[in-house]
Amino acid sequence: MTPLLTLLALLAFAANSLLCRLALRSAAIDPASFTGIRLASGAVMLVVVGAGVAGKSGIAGRADMAGRWYGAVMLFLYAAGFSLAYVSLSAGTGALILFGAVQVTMLIAAIRSGERLGAAQWAGMAVAVAGLIYLVLPGLAAPSLAGAALMATAGIAWGLYSVNGRGAADPLGQTRRNFVLTIPMALLFLLPWLPKLSATREGILLAVISGAITSGLGYVIWYRALRSLSGVTASLVQLATPVLAALGGIAFLSEPLSGRLLVSAVLVLGGIGLAARARMPQGKDLRGAHDDEFRPADT
């Protein structure tokens, strides 16, 4: 079940990239409105889905306010940084910065928890990263400092959000709470943008789909998959997202299929497979008891 859940989550991540890229590239919506609508629609979807589910924790629960807001703040920083960065970054440069930051963040968290990588895992990771660089290389350009900083912030925040979800006893309730708590942050975020807000019907629809389906439900699936993934594996498999996004561009945006994409897909997926199948050196298991070494309690 875990491989299927992981694949579904990665498809949702790739769809988010396509939806955001399509909305901002066509100027169908401004980045602040896209972020706000995305987070609000995700919250509404999860509240509706969870309304009839008995035994879920909802927003009320243990009075650990730091832990309760931690996941929401990381989710907001990711969503806001992601949208704003793509205003000034090319798709290839943005993907490399984002997933590089995610990879480094989650690897540091895994090593702090006691996980150790073997030679085969390091080799698989190197092959996968090389494949990602090869994929985005034609679109790489010297990024603006602001755009690079925003995308790096988004990547770090997503890495921490993923670490925060490891071992979640209630993926639906925790994700719902995170989305709902981002709403006041999103409203404050919109205030400086009020004179510049603009959104077409198409832009709003893309933001709603991104929030309700590929973010809201996709992140529930990701939190569920994280319960059975090691920290290293969770960081590594996300490198497949740009490849999946590129394939989605071919299928849905009529982008051309290139030999570069095929080679990159083989390298990235082969590297992930090599690292995932390798035997982990003996060390602590990140999948439960040691998560609290690098995140506040949030369950």
C-alpha positions, -999 to +999 in steps of 0.1 A: +000+000+000+028+024+008+043+024-028+008+032-042+002+060-017+037+074-024+030+074-061-004+091-057+012+118-035+040+124-061+015+127-089-004+153-068+029+172-062+036+172-100+000+183-107+005+212-084+035+224-103+016+221-136-014+240-122+007+268-107+029+271-138-002+273-161-020+299-139+010+322-135+024+317-170-008+328-186-013+357-160-047+342-152-042+351-115-016+369-094+006+348-070-010+361-038-045+353-049-034+318-061-018+311-027-049+323-008-074+305-029-053+274-029-050+272+009-087+282+016-101+257-009-078+230+006-092+238+041-128+237+028-123+203+011-107+187+041-134+201+065-161+186+042-143+153+039-136+150+076-171+162+088-186+128+089-155+108+099-159+097+135-130+098+159-110+125+141-093+151+162-103+181+142-088+214+152-094+210+189-072+187+209-041+189+230-032+224+242+002+224+226-001+257+207+035+256+194+030+222+179-004+230+165+009+260+145+042+246+134+028+225+106+005+253+095+033+279+094+055+255+073+026+248+049+020+285+044+057+294+039+059+267+013+028+277-006+036+315-005+072+311-014+064+286-042+039+310-059+060+341-055+092+325-067+078+313-100+071+349-109+109+355-115+123+320-119+122+296-149+105+263-143+139+244-145+158+267-122+129+268-097+126+230-097+163+225-090+163+250-061+131+237-046+139+200-046+175+206-037+164+225-006+138+197+002+165+170-002+191+188+020+165+196+047+151+161+050+185+145+049+197+167+077+167+157+097+172+120+090+209+121+100+201+141+132+176+113+140+203+086+136+197+073+101+229+065+081+233+061+044+252+032+029+274+034-002+245+022-025+222+049-011+247+076-017+253+063-052+216+061-059+210+096-046+239+110-068+225+093-099+190+107-092+203+142-086+224+140-117+192+130-137+173+160-122+201+184-131+203+170-166+165+175-170+164+211-160+198+222-174+186+237-206+163+260-186+188+270-160+197+307-158+213+329-132+183+333-109+173+366-092+184+367-056+149+373-044+134+344-065+161+320-054+156+329-018+119+325-020+121+291-036+148+279-012+125+290+017+096+271+001+118+240-002+130+242+034+095+247+046+082+217+026+110+195+039+101+205+075+064+201+068+071+165+056+093+158+086+065+172+108+040+147+093+061+116+100+043+092+124+010+112+123-017+091+139-044+110+121-032+122+087-066+136+077-072+155+110-036+169+111-036+180+075-071+196+079-059+215+110-028+227+091-048+240+062-074+257+084-048+275+105-032+289+073-063+309+066-055+339+089-019+339+075-032+339+040-055+369+047-027+389+062-005+379+032-031+393+008-033+428+024-002+443+008-013+429-026-048+444-025-041+471-052-026+444-075-050+415-070-063+401-103-079+368-111-097+354-141-123+326-139-096+302-152-071+313-127-095+308-098-105+274-111-068+263-113-062+276-078-092+257-064-082+225-081-047+229-068-060+236-032-089+211-029-075+181-049-038+181-054-029+199-022-056+191+003-062+155-005-027+150-019-011+160+014-033+137+034-021+108+012+015+120+016+012+121+054-002+086+054+027+074+032+052+090+054+043+067+083+060+038+065+089+056+048+123+062+062+135+098+063+161+092+035+136+075+013+109+102+018+134+129+008+147+109-022+115+099-038+104+135-042+131+140-068+108+121-092+083+150-090+100+172-117+101+142-140+064+135-134+056+171-140+075+171-173+056+140-184+024+157-173+033+187-195+036+163-224+002+147-217-018+178-208+000+209-220+011+195-254+048+199-245+072+179-267+087+146-257+125+148-258+153+123-255+166+145-227+135+138-207+137+100-213+173+099-202+165+120-171+136+098-162+158+067-164+185+083-142+161+097-116+139+067-112+168+043-114+187+062-088+156+063-065+152+025-070+188+018-062+188+039-030+154+026-019+164-011-023+197-007-006+202-020+029+203+009+055+233+008+079+222+001+114+210+032+132+179+048+147+146+045+129+131+078+119+096+064+116+084+070+151+100+076+184+128+100+173+107+125+153+105+148+183+142+154+181+136+180+154+100+191+155+074+202+180+047+177+189+018+181+165-005+151+171 
